[in-house]
């Protein structure tokens, strides 16, 4: 009975996160200077690229978050990918995901629930500090026609801890998760 309640709770949280993300997108559109037609006009052949430093931390089935050198290399590689995408001469929207580990960022990114008016670049990382977020924004400075949309994930601490326990190969040590939550 408790397991079933937990599963229903997780499902409701995922739905809530999806609705919050959609609401953020709608608010961004409502507050933009575009006309109604421009807001809903989909772009044909939209590409969606996900930039995730974690992708560079998984090798041979192991997640190497605790290795600071590998973590720094992973971030450097992710930034190189991002810079390459920013050089494209197409209208782009950067979705800068913000939230602690286990808050649903990667699930949202994989759902590709985006506004189809521009090519999308989803930055799937915690981006918890203003400095981390600014570092991505600075990389868009020389890009052609880029808009940035921040998607913030707000999840209670108990849910984050529960999700972390279920992440078998990507489970973070308690002290690391605690640091990211606060």
KEZA-312713 format. One record per residue: x, y, z of N, C-alpha, C, O in turn; residue in three letters. Coordinates in pm, whole numbers, plus 50000, padded with zeros to 5 digits. Layout:
BEGIN
XYZXYZXYZXYZAla ...
***
This chain:
BEGIN
500834988050000500005000050000500875012650000500595022049926Unk 501915012650083502805024350091503565026049960503735037249912Unk 504035015049901504745015649774503875021649666504335029649584Unk 502595017749666501655023049567501455038149588501395045749491Unk 501355042349714501225056649743502465064349699502355075249644Unk 503635058649724504875065149682504925066549531505345076949479Unk 504515055949460504515056449313503545067149263503875074649171Unk 502355067949324501395078249286501935092149316501745101549239Unk 502605093349430503205106149469504245110449366504265121949324Unk 505125101149325506155104049225505515108349093505975117749028Unk 504455101349053503755104748929503165118848936503265126448840Unk 502565122149050502005135549067503105146149065502905156949010Unk 504245143249125505355152749123505865154948981506155166248943Unk 505965144148903506415145448765505425153848684505815162648607Unk 504135151248704503115159048634503185173748675503065182648592Unk 503385176048805503515189648855504705196748790504595208248748Unk 505845189848783507035195748720506775199048574507205209448525Unk 506075190148504505745192548364504855204748350505065213148262Unk 503865205848437502965217448432503695230348467503445240748407Unk 504595229648565505375241548600506245245948483506365257848455Unk 506855236248414507695239548299506865245748187507275255648126Unk 505685239948161504815245548057504375259648094504325268448009Unk 504065261648222503665274848269504795284948249504555296248206Unk 506025280848278507185289548258507305293448112507555305048079Unk 507135283648023507215286447879506125296247836506375305547760Unk 504905293947885503805302747848504015316947901503715326647832Unk 504535318048023504825331248077505895338347995505805350347970Unk 506905330847955507975336747873507405341747741507775352547694Unk 506505334047681505885338347556504985350447576504995359747496Unk 504215350247684503285361247711504025374247734503515384947700Unk 505195373447792505955385547823506895389847711507625399647725Unk 506895382747600507815386147491507205396947402506015400047412Unk 508015402547315507585413147225507035407647093506735415247001Unk 506895394647083506435388546958504935390846940504185392247037Unk 504505391046815503075391646787502485377846812503215368046826Unk 501175377146817500505364246842500915353746738501165342246772Unk 500975357846610501325348446504502745343246520503005331446497Unk 503665351946560505055347846579505195338346698506045329446697Unk 504365340246799504445331846919504065317346889504645308146947Unk 503125315446802502655301746778503175295746648502835284346616Unk 503975302946575504475298146447505615288146468506715291946507Unk 505355275346443506435265546460507465266446347507125270046235Unk 508665263246378509755263246282509905248946232510005239546311Unk 509935247146101510065233546050511495228446071512455236046060Unk 511615215846101512925209746118513675214546241514905215546238Unk 512965217646348513595222446471514495211546527514115199846536Unk 515695215546563516625206046627516615208546778516425219846824Unk 516815197846853516875198746998518175192147042518395180247019Unk 519025200047105520305195047154520335196247305519995206747360Unk 520735185647372520835185747517522315185647555523055176647518Unk 522715195847629524085196847679524045192847826523375199247907Unk 524755182247861524725177347999526125172948042526655163147990Unk 526735180248136528055176248183528095161848235529115155048223Unk 526995157248293526935143548345527215133148236527745122448265Unk 526855136348113527095126848004528585123547991528955112647947Unk 529425133048029530875131048019531445124448145532635121248150Unk 530605122548246531075116348371530785101448376531285094448465Unk 530015096548283529685082348280530605075148182530595077748062Unk 531395066048236532315058048155532315043848209532375041648330Unk 532255034248120532295020148158531245016948264531495009048355Unk 530055023248252528985020448346529175026648484528415023648576Unk 530185035148499530445041548628530235056648616530565062848515Unk 529685062248721529445076548730530545082548816530675079148934Unk 531335091448759532555096348827532395110548880533235119148854Unk 531325113048954531075126349008532115130249113532485141949122Unk 532575120749191533495123749301534915126849255535745131249335Unk 535205124349128536535127249075536535141649021535985144448914Unk 537145150749099537105164949063537715167848926537195176148851Unk 538805160948893539445163048762538475159148650538325166448553Unk 537825147448665536865143048563535665152548555535155155348447Unk 535235157548672534115166948674534485179848601533675184948524Unk 535675184948623536105197048552536215194648402535835203248322Unk 536745183048363536815179448221535425178548160535195182948048Unk 534495172848236533115171348187532495185048159531855187048056Unk 532685194348252532145207848233532805214748114532135221548037Unk 534105213048100534825219147987534295213547855534085221147760Unk 534075200547849533545194347727532125199147697531775201647582Unk 531315200347802529945205247782529955219547728529165222947641Unk 530835227847780530925241747734531405242347588530945250747511Unk 532335233347551532785232847410531625229347318531455235447212Unk 530805219447358529625215747279528695227747264528185230447156Unk 528485234647374527585246147376528095257147282527325262647203Unk 529365260247291529965270647207529795267047059529485275746977Unk 530005254447026529845249946888528405252346841528185256846728Unk 527445249246926526035251246889525705266146875524905269946790Unk 526305274346957526025288846953526565295346826526175306546793Unk 527445288546754527995293946629527055291846511527275297546404Unk 526015283946529525075281546420524335294446385524045302646472Unk 524035296146259523345308146211521845305446199521245307746094Unk 521255300646307519815297746312519245303946440519975305746538Unk 517945307246440517345312346563517335301146669516895290046642Unk 517825304446788517925294246893517315299147023517275311147051Unk 516845289747102516385292547237517165283247330517145271047314Unk 517855289347426518585281547526517675279847646517195289547704Unk 517445267247683516695264047804517715260947911518355250447909Unk 517865270048004518835268448112518105262548231517345269348300Unk 518335249648255517645242648364518335245848496519565246048503Unk 517545248448600518065252248730517355243948837516125244148848Unk 518135236648915517555229049025518555219149080519535215649014Unk 518315214749202519245205349264519215191749195518315188949116Unk 520195183249224520165169749169518845162849208518325165149317Unk 518345154749120517125146649144515835154849139514795150249185Unk 515895166949083514695175349080513865173448953512785179248941Unk 514365165448858513595162648738514085169648612513405169448510Unk 515255175848619515785183348504516015174248384515575177348273Unk 516695163048404516995154048292515735148048233515625146348111Unk 514765144848319513495139448268512795149848182512245146648077Unk 512805162348228512185173148150512915174848018512295176247913Unk 514245174748023515035176547900514725165547800514555168147681Unk 514645153147848514365141947758512955142447702512695136947595Unk 512025148947772510645149847722510565159147602509605158547524Unk 511595167747586511685177147473510405185247458509915187647347Unk 509875189447571508645197247576509005212047562509015219547660Unk 509285216047439509785229547413508875237247319507985231547255Unk 509095250147313508415258647218509075256347081510285258147068Unk 508305252546980508915249046850509225260946759509365259146638Unk 509335273046815509585284746731511055286946700511385295346616Unk 511955279546765513395281046746514075267646768513495258546828Unk 515295266546720516095254846750516435255546899516715266246952Unk 516415244046966516575243947111517915238347154518425228647098Unk 518475244647256519655239547325519275239147472519045249447535Unk 519215227047526518825225147666520085222547748520805212847723Unk 520355231247846521515229647933521035222548058520445228548147Unk 521305209548063520855200948172521955199748277522765190548274Unk 521955209248370522915209548481522245216648597521195222848580Unk 522825215748716522165221848832522075237048820521015242748848Unk 523135243748778523135258348758522545265748878521745274948861Unk 522945261648999522335267049120522775281149157522035288349224Unk 523955285249114524425298549150524295308249033524245304248917Unk 524245320949067524165331248963525395330548873525305332948752Unk 526545327248931527775326048852527705314848750528135316548636Unk 527165303448791527035292148698526095295948583526385293048467Unk 524985302248616524025306248512524645316848420524465316448298Unk 525355326248478525965336848398527025331348303527205336648193Unk 527715320748346528755315148258528165310148127528815311148022Unk 526955304648130526295300248006525825312347927525965312747804Unk 525265322347995524765334247926525895341447854525695346347743Unk 527055342247915528205348847852528575341847721528975348347625Unk 528435328747718528785321147597527815323547481528105319847368Unk 526675329747510525715332947403525935346947346525295350647247Unk 526845354547406527025368747369527265371047221526725380547164Unk 528055362747157528375364747015527485356546922527685356546801Unk 526515349646980525645340946901524645349146820524345360646853Unk 524135343046716523175349346627521755345946673521365334246673Unk 520965355946713519535354246743519255343246845518645333046813Unk 519715345346968519515335547076518685341747187518915353147228Unk 517715334147234516935338147350517195327947460517415316147432Unk 517175332447584517435323547697516165322347780515525332347813Unk 515825310247812514655307347896515135299048015515695288247997Unk 514925304048135515315296548255514145288048299513025293048313Unk 514385275248321513365266248371513825261548509514785253948521Unk 513125266148612513525263248749512685251648804511475251148786Unk 513375242448871512735230648929512735232049081513795232749143Unk 511545232449139511405233749283510795220749335509655217349305Unk 511585213449414511155200449466511545199849613512625204349651Unk 510665194249695510955193549838512105183949867512395174849789Unk 512765186149979513965178750017513705163750030514545155649990Unk 512575159950086512285145750105512205138549970512695127349955Unk 511605144949873511505139049739512875137749675513185127649612Unk 513705148149690515055147549635515835135849693516505128449620Unk 515745134149824516465123149890515935109549845516695100149824Unk 514625108649831514005096149786514455092749644514795081249615Unk 514455102549557514885100249419516365096549413516755087949333Unk 517185102849496518605099749499518835085149536519715078649480Unk 518065080049630518215066049673517885056349560518365044949559Unk 517075060749465516665052249353517625053049234517485045349139Unk 518575062149240519545063849131520725054549155521705058649217Unk 520645042649110521655032549144523065036749106523915037949194Unk 523345038848981524725041948942525045056848952526225060548949Unk 524045065448964524295079848974523965085349113523855097449130Unk 523825076649211523485081149345524605089849401525785086249395Unk 524225101349455525205110449515525355107149663524395102749728Unk 526545109349716526755107849860525865117949931525595128849879Unk 525415114350051524515123150127525075137150147524335146950134Unk 526365138150177526965151350201526965159950074526795172050080Unk 527165153649959527145160949831525735165849801525535177349762Unk 524745157149820523365161149797522975172249893522335182049852Unk 523355170950019523045181150119523595194850076522915205050088Unk 524825194850027525455207249982524695213649866524575225849860Unk 524185205449776523465210549660522065215449696521525224449632Unk 521475209549800520125213249841520125226949910519185234749892Unk 521155229749987521175242250066521695254049991521765265050046Unk 
***
